[in-house]
Amino acid sequence: MSSARSAEFLRRLELNRKTLRQEIEDDIAPLRGLSLEQRGAIVESVCRDTAAILRGRPDFAQAMQAQEPRSEESLQTWLRLVKRYRAHGRD
């Protein structure tokens, strides 16, 4: 590849490069504006597909029982959200 062609290729490549933020925004754009029910249907579908994949594993029972420890940040976020939820009179 000639030097001029290489430079042109790199120039075009740079024009098309996206930041991680742009890539994430592009990925979630179709989900914006969906109702809670529509989003729930997507989550349900993903869970159903995951269960089908796991059932095909020879170590299905072991895989289903495997749990990674929860991070302290995750636990604190969960507790904060539960507290906020209950503060509004919900159980």
N, C-alpha and C positions, 0 to 999 in steps of 0.2 A: 504494500500500500504506500503510495507516495506521501511525502510530508504534507502536501496541501490537502490531499484527501483525508489523511489522518486528522489534521487540524479541523477540517470541516466536520468530520464524524464526531470529534470531541465537542465541537461547538454545538452541534445539534443534540448530542447526548445531554449536555449541560442544560439546554433549553427545556428539555423534557424531564429533567430531574425534579423530583418532588421531595418536599420535606416529610418527615415522619408524620407531622401534624396534618399535612395535606392528604397523605395516604389514608390516615385514620378517618379524616373528614369524608373522603371519597367513599370509604367502606361503609360508614354509618349513614350517609346521605339518604339512602332509600328507606331508612327506618324512621327518619324524622317525620313527625306528624302522624304516625300510626297511633291508633287508639290502644288503650291498655289491653283490650281483648285481642287485637291483632298482634301485639307484641307477645302476649301470653301464648298465642297459637304458635309463634315462632319458637319460643322457649320449649314448649311442649314437643314440637317436632324435633328439635335438637336433642332433647332428652330421650325421645323414642329411638332416634338413630343411634345415640350413644349406647343405649341398652342393647340394641341389636348387635352392635359391634362387640360389646363386652360378652354377650351370650355366645359368641363365636370363639371366644378364647378358651383354651384348655384349662386355664387357671381362673375361670370365671368367679368362683366363690371367693378365692383369695383376693382377686382384683376388686370385688365388690366391698370387701371388708377393709381394704387399705385406705388409710386416711393420713394425710399429712398434718402435722401439728399446725394449729391455727396461730397466726402471727399475733403478737401483742397488739399491734395497730388494728388488725381486723377485729379482735375481741373488743377493744375499746370502742371502735366504731359501732359494732353491733349493740353493745350495752347502751351507748348514747342514743341510738335510734330507738331501742326498746323503751328507754326512759321517756323520750319525746313522745312516742306513740301512746304510752300509758298516761302521760300528762294531759292528753286530750280526752281522757275518760274511756279509753279503749283497753280491752284486756287481751 
